[in-house]
Amino acid sequence: MKKVGIFGGSFNPIHTGHIALAKSLCEKAGLDEVWFMVSPQNPFKQAATDLLDDSLRFELVEKALKGESQLKACNYEFHLPKPSYTWHTLQALSKDYPDIDFTLLIGGDNWAAFDKWFHHDDILAHYPIVVYPRQGASIGAVPQGVTIVETPLLNISSTQIRQAILQGESIHGMVPEAIEDLACRYYEMRSEK
Ligand code: ATP
């Protein structure tokens, strides 16, 4: 069966840290593909003022991953009832793609709060989980079904990129070149709203 890792995030915007991480996870966790699951804006939460619209964040992910044969942009959660809980997303994916084995990819920071996630026991019982290190988060012992994979820690964040754009600084090297200009345009437009 094809093995696909689900890598969720707001990707506001996607950056080279996300891509390097996904490539490393793909190789080290023996996955055929990693799907970048772009989280839609949660209608029950106040939108962060600098959160770009769902479709624009997805467009940037798609363009950034062009040419990366194992990495795919995914807007699957846009069409699910909101808010999108990982447990519901994984169940819907398994139903729609019966020939794929899904693995959940999460950072050490999210793993630390995993026991607060909706239906976390069910997720653990039904899906393999791969945890990757995050700065400042110690992972500790993990239960069966959870694997820790050592991946490089790249010091780059979406927050840093949004700030750089708004200060008129270059984001060269922080995002793939294919989306550099477009990302600048979208976040500049967003700040003018
Ligand atoms: P923000 O700065 O807006 O909080 P972010 O860069 O952390 O955003 P997310 O969209 O939340 O980006 O990223 C999805 C996941 O990617 C996060 O849960 C985090 O675990 C992981 N991630 C983000 N940046 C890096 C990085 N530089 N190296 C490794 N993993 C990262």
Boltz pocket constraint, residues with backbone or C-beta under 6 A from the ligand:
constraints:
  - pocket:
      binder: B
      contacts: [[A, 8], [A, 9], [A, 10], [A, 11], [A, 12], [A, 13], [A, 17], [A, 18], [A, 21], [A, 106], [A, 107], [A, 108], [A, 110], [A, 133], [A, 134], [A, 152], [A, 153], [A, 154], [A, 155], [A, 156], [A, 157], [A, 158], [A, 159], [A, 160]]
      max_distance: 6.0
